[in-house]
Amino acid sequence: MAKLPAVKVKDPSTGKEVELAPVKAWKLSPKGRKGVKIGLFKSPETGKYFRAKLPDDYPI
């Protein structure tokens, strides 16, 4: 499995803006609407997992 590129996201557990690569990424598409890309990230300081929206041009 290829490593996903890093993006800037806000870590909700520390409140800091960090550059992380998502552990997992997927697309959420409600029926009949344009979908959004979501990534699962792990906080480097606290070790907690959180989800954040990825840019539309992010490769999945």
Order of alpha helices (4+ residues) and beta strands (2+ residues): beta-beta-beta-beta-beta
